[in-house]
Amino acid sequence: MKKMWEGRFAETTDADFDQWQRSFPFDWRLLRHELAISRAHASTLEKAGVLTVVESAAIAKALDAIDAQYGHIIRPQDEAAEDVHHFVERRLVEAVGDLGLKLHTALLAYVEMALRDVSRLQDCAKRMNLCPLGSGAVAGATLALDRDLAARLLHFDGPTANSMDATSDRDFVLEILQALTTLGLHITRFAEEITLFATTEFGFIELPEPYSTGSSAMPQKKKPDLTEMLRGKIAHLHGAAAAITIQLKGLPLAYNKDMQEMQLPLFGAVEQVREMLSMLARFTAALRFRQERMRAACESGFLNAMAAATYLTRRGIPFRTAHGIVGHAVRLGLERGCELGDLPLEDLQALSPEFQQDFYGAITLRATLDCHDVIGGTAVHRVKQALAAAEERVLALVGESHACA
């Protein structure tokens, strides 16, 4: 059976592995969402000039027909479809031919993760910023206390609404720990990438010596202890959240002495995250990147294959067809031990007459970056815009924190 990506491969997929790796047996549940996304994507392709008005209308009509035929079916059958995306594409090709193949024409990641982490903690703070004073031991105070006054004096948004809930639940502790665990998870992903890119095999990063140690056995080694320790800290954060979950499980109303044990994991997790962020900020500021090594890596390994496929789509070839053509070109390069830009034009034209001399300029590193010219893409001017926007968001957060302090 024909694969979406088979152009680059010379051997067929093992039959058992082929079935084992398929996700369509469970992601068919996303069919109607995939159809909605495909409709929206067709509209954006029409606006971008990739599809004509007539082509866009034909695809929209075909998508509606797929919805009518399969949208209500539980577990639609297609042994050839790898996933729900492939299923829709196959039905489109059946309905509108090669036009269906056009539908799939189409850095700052950790900043976005960190900003989401901040927003989670802000949400926690907003939900927990209610004053329990006056709740008494269980049923509220017996004196006519002005709980609103107490809340204002202690800088809360207001008093808690129910005295039994205020004295008995600690879901706010669990929520904080879960948010800190997610933050720690993002830190570990960053730490792992730094650890990996600092290895001799990659050599993209020079580890700062004030935050590294040596080896007692290997004189040449500079150990990435800081990033390895950051990776390890997630176990403590996740463990704290798990401990609170188990401690809360099955507790009757209202206060129980078990809750005293929740303070240690909470205090420990908060202190650890504070230390992690402090060390990470200083470490990151001291990092040095070997840009020439990084550039050389970017210009090898066929990272410009998507740009090559984009070149062909801009010359009218459906993306899936262009994908296959470039896959064959990659295989040719592998056989000859060279990159796409080193293949002679006549060999490329044997794969497709649409290859012209301007192809080589379309697959340079800068062109490869700039061909992803959408919001969130790698085009240089898009990245500059994203950097400026991220800086504004971070400065706004700093301003908010100073105002709260």
C-alpha positions in Angstrom: 0.0 0.0 0.0 1.3 3.5 -0.9 2.7 5.6 1.9 2.6 9.4 2.2 6.3 9.5 2.8 7.6 6.5 0.9 9.7 8.5 -1.7 12.7 8.6 0.5 12.7 4.9 1.3 14.1 2.1 -0.9 12.7 -0.9 1.2 9.1 -1.7 2.1 7.8 -1.4 5.6 7.7 -4.6 7.7 4.0 -5.7 7.6 3.7 -6.3 11.3 5.4 -3.0 12.2 3.2 -1.3 9.7 0.1 -2.3 11.5 1.6 -1.8 15.0 2.6 1.8 14.4 -0.8 2.9 13.0 -2.9 5.3 15.1 -6.1 5.2 13.0 -7.5 2.4 15.2 -7.9 5.0 18.0 -7.5 8.5 16.5 -10.5 8.0 14.2 -12.4 9.7 17.1 -10.8 13.0 15.9 -12.4 12.6 12.4 -14.9 15.5 12.7 -12.2 17.7 14.2 -9.8 16.8 11.4 -12.5 17.7 8.8 -13.1 21.1 10.5 -9.3 21.8 10.5 -9.1 20.8 6.8 -11.9 23.2 5.9 -10.2 26.0 7.7 -6.8 25.1 6.1 -8.4 25.0 2.7 -9.6 28.6 3.2 -6.2 29.8 4.3 -4.6 28.1 1.2 -7.2 29.9 -1.0 -6.3 33.2 0.6 -2.6 32.4 0.1 -3.2 31.7 -3.6 -2.2 28.1 -3.4 -5.8 27.1 -4.2 -8.2 28.8 -6.6 -11.7 29.6 -5.5 -13.0 26.7 -7.6 -10.5 24.3 -6.1 -11.2 25.4 -2.5 -15.0 25.0 -3.1 -14.4 21.5 -4.5 -12.3 20.5 -1.5 -15.0 21.9 0.9 -17.7 20.0 -0.9 -15.7 16.8 -0.7 -15.0 17.3 3.0 -18.7 17.8 3.6 -19.4 14.5 1.8 -16.8 12.7 3.9 -18.4 14.1 7.0 -21.8 12.9 5.8 -20.6 9.4 4.9 -18.2 8.7 7.8 -18.8 11.3 10.5 -21.5 9.2 12.3 -19.7 5.8 12.0 -17.9 4.3 15.0 -14.5 2.9 13.9 -14.6 3.5 10.2 -12.4 0.9 8.4 -9.4 1.6 6.3 -6.5 -0.8 6.6 -4.2 1.5 4.5 -4.8 4.7 6.5 -1.9 5.4 9.0 -3.9 8.0 11.0 -7.0 10.1 10.8 -5.1 12.7 8.7 -4.2 10.1 6.1 -7.7 8.7 6.1 -9.1 12.1 5.2 -6.5 12.6 2.5 -7.3 9.3 1.0 -11.0 10.0 0.8 -10.2 13.4 -0.7 -8.1 11.9 -3.4 -10.9 9.5 -4.2 -13.3 12.4 -4.5 -11.2 15.1 -6.3 -8.1 13.4 -7.5 -4.7 15.0 -7.1 -6.4 18.2 -5.9 -6.8 16.5 -2.6 -3.0 16.2 -2.3 -2.8 20.0 -2.3 -4.5 20.3 1.1 -1.4 19.4 3.0 0.6 22.3 1.6 1.4 24.5 4.2 12.2 29.0 18.3 10.9 30.7 21.3 9.2 27.5 22.3 10.5 27.5 25.9 9.4 31.1 26.3 5.8 30.1 25.5 6.0 27.2 27.9 7.4 29.4 30.7 4.7 32.0 30.1 2.0 29.3 30.3 3.6 28.2 33.6 3.4 31.7 34.9 -0.3 31.9 33.9 -1.0 28.6 35.8 0.6 30.0 38.9 -1.4 33.2 38.5 -4.6 31.2 38.2 -3.7 29.3 41.4 -3.0 32.5 43.3 -6.3 34.0 42.2 -8.3 31.0 43.3 -6.6 30.6 46.6 -6.6 34.3 47.5 -9.5 34.1 49.9 -9.2 34.6 53.6 -10.2 31.7 55.9 -9.9 33.8 59.1 -13.3 33.6 60.9 -14.0 30.0 59.8 -13.4 28.8 63.3 -12.6 25.1 63.9 -15.4 23.9 61.7 -18.6 25.8 61.7 -17.5 29.4 61.7 -16.7 31.8 64.5 -19.3 32.4 67.3 -18.5 36.1 67.4 -19.9 38.6 64.9 -16.6 39.1 63.2 -16.3 41.4 60.1 -14.7 38.8 57.8 -14.6 41.3 54.9 -12.5 43.7 57.1 -10.1 40.9 58.0 -9.7 39.9 54.3 -9.0 43.5 53.3 -6.4 44.0 56.1 -4.6 40.8 55.0 -4.8 41.7 51.3 -7.1 38.9 50.3 -9.8 39.3 47.6 -12.5 38.4 50.1 -13.4 35.8 52.7 -13.9 32.1 52.0 -17.5 31.2 51.4 -17.8 28.0 53.5 -16.1 27.4 56.8 -16.0 23.6 56.5 -14.4 23.8 53.1 -11.9 26.4 54.3 -10.8 24.2 57.2 -10.9 20.8 55.4 -9.7 21.1 51.9 -6.2 21.5 50.6 -6.9 21.3 46.9 -5.0 24.6 46.5 -1.9 22.9 47.7 -2.3 20.2 45.1 -3.0 22.7 42.4 0.2 24.6 43.2 2.2 21.5 43.2 0.8 20.3 39.9 1.6 23.7 38.4 5.1 23.5 39.8 5.5 20.0 38.4 4.6 21.2 34.9 7.1 24.1 35.3 9.7 21.6 36.4 8.9 19.3 33.5 9.5 22.2 31.0 12.8 23.0 32.8 13.9 19.4 32.4 13.2 19.4 28.7 15.4 22.5 28.3 18.1 21.0 30.6 18.1 17.8 28.5 18.6 19.7 25.3 21.4 21.8 26.7 23.0 18.6 28.0 22.7 16.9 24.7 23.9 19.9 22.6 26.9 20.3 24.9 28.2 16.8 24.1 31.2 16.3 21.8 29.0 14.8 19.2 26.9 17.9 18.8 29.3 20.6 20.1 26.8 23.4 19.8 27.3 24.8 23.3 30.2 25.6 25.5 29.3 24.9 29.1 30.1 27.7 31.5 32.9 26.5 33.8 31.4 28.2 37.0 28.4 25.8 36.7 30.3 22.7 35.6 32.5 20.1 37.3 35.3 17.7 36.3 35.6 14.0 36.3 37.8 12.1 38.8 38.5 9.5 36.1 38.6 11.4 32.9 40.8 14.5 32.8 39.3 15.9 29.7 35.7 15.9 30.8 33.5 18.9 31.7 30.4 17.5 33.4 27.0 19.2 32.9 26.1 18.8 36.5 23.7 21.7 36.7 21.5 20.6 33.9 21.6 17.0 35.1 20.6 18.1 38.5 17.7 20.1 37.0 16.5 17.0 35.3 16.6 15.1 38.5 14.6 17.7 40.5 11.3 16.8 38.7 11.1 13.6 40.7 10.8 15.6 43.9 8.2 17.9 42.5 6.1 15.2 41.0 6.5 13.1 44.2 5.2 16.0 46.3 2.1 16.3 44.1 1.6 12.6 44.3 2.0 12.6 48.1 -0.6 15.3 48.6 -3.0 13.5 46.3 -2.7 10.3 48.4 -3.0 12.3 51.7 -6.2 14.0 50.5 -7.8 10.8 49.3 -10.8 9.7 51.3 -10.4 12.3 54.1 -13.8 13.1 55.7 -14.9 16.6 56.6 -13.4 18.7 58.2 -9.9 19.2 59.5 -7.8 16.1 60.0 -4.3 15.9 61.5 -3.1 14.2 58.3 -3.1 17.6 56.7 -0.1 18.6 58.9 2.0 16.3 56.8 1.2 18.4 53.6 3.3 21.3 54.7 6.7 19.5 54.2 6.2 18.6 50.5 4.7 22.0 49.8 7.4 24.0 51.4 10.1 21.8 49.9 8.7 22.0 46.4 8.4 25.8 46.5 12.0 26.2 47.8 13.3 23.8 45.2 11.7 25.6 42.3 13.0 28.9 43.6 16.5 27.5 43.7 16.1 25.9 40.2 15.0 29.1 38.6 17.7 31.1 40.3 20.5 28.7 39.1 19.0 28.3 35.7 18.8 32.1 35.1 22.5 32.5 36.0 23.6 29.4 34.0 21.6 30.5 30.9 23.1 34.0 30.9 26.6 32.4 31.0 26.0 30.0 28.1 28.0 30.4 24.9 26.9 29.0 21.5 29.2 27.8 18.8 27.4 29.4 15.9 29.6 28.1 13.1 29.2 24.5 14.3 25.4 25.0 14.5 25.3 26.6 11.1 27.3 23.6 9.6 24.9 21.2 11.2 21.9 23.1 9.8 23.3 22.9 6.3 23.7 19.1 6.4 21.3 16.2 6.9 18.8 17.4 4.4 17.1 19.9 6.7 16.2 21.8 3.6 14.0 19.0 2.2 10.8 20.9 3.3 12.1 24.0 1.5 12.7 21.9 -1.6 9.1 20.5 -1.5 7.8 24.1 -1.0 9.8 25.1 -4.1 7.9 22.5 -6.1 4.5 23.4 -4.7 5.0 27.0 -5.6 5.5 25.7 -9.2 2.1 24.1 -9.1 2.9 20.6 -7.9 0.6 19.2 -5.1 2.4 19.0 -1.8 2.1 15.2 -1.4 3.5 14.7 -5.0 6.3 17.2 -4.2 7.0 15.3 -1.0 7.5 12.1 -2.9 9.8 13.8 -5.5 12.0 15.3 -2.9 12.1 12.0 -1.0 13.5 10.4 -4.2 16.0 13.3 -4.4 17.1 12.8 -0.8 17.6 9.1 -1.5 19.7 10.0 -4.5 21.8 12.3 -2.3 22.3 9.6 0.3 23.5 7.1 -2.3 26.0 9.7 -3.6 27.0 11.0 -0.2 26.0 14.6 -1.0 23.3 17.2 0.0 20.4 18.3 -2.2 22.2 21.4 -3.2 25.1 19.3 -4.6 22.9 17.3 -7.0 23.3 18.3 -10.7 20.3 20.0 -12.2 19.9 17.4 -14.9 19.5 14.6 -12.2 16.9 16.7 -10.4 15.0 17.3 -13.7 15.0 13.6 -14.3 12.8 13.4 -11.2 10.7 16.5 -12.2 11.0 19.0 -15.0 9.9 21.7 -12.6 13.4 21.9 -11.1 15.1 24.9 -12.5 18.4 26.8 -11.7 16.7 28.9 -9.1 16.1 25.8 -7.0 19.5 26.1 -5.4 18.8 29.6 -4.1 15.5 28.3 -2.7 17.2 25.7 -0.4 19.9 27.8 1.3 19.7 28.0 5.1 18.2 31.5 5.0 15.7 30.5 2.4 14.8 27.3 4.4 14.1 29.5 7.4 12.2 32.1 5.4 9.9 29.7 3.6 8.1 29.2 6.9 6.7 32.7 6.8 3.6 32.4 9.1 2.9 33.5 12.6 4.9 31.1 14.8 7.2 30.1 11.8 10.9 30.4 11.5 11.1 33.2 8.9 13.7 35.7 10.2 11.3 38.6 10.3 8.7 36.4 12.1 11.2 35.4 14.7 12.2 39.1 15.3 8.5 39.9 15.7 8.0 37.0 18.1 11.1 38.1 20.1 9.7 41.6 20.5 6.3 40.4 21.5 7.8 37.9 24.0 9.9 40.7 25.5 6.8 42.9 26.0 5.0 40.0 27.7 7.9 39.3 30.0 8.3 43.0 30.9 4.6 43.2 31.6 4.9 40.2 34.0 7.9 41.9 35.7 5.9 45.1 36.1 3.0 43.1 37.7 5.3 41.4 40.1 6.9 44.7 41.2 3.4 46.2 41.7 2.4 43.2 43.8 5.5 43.5 45.9 
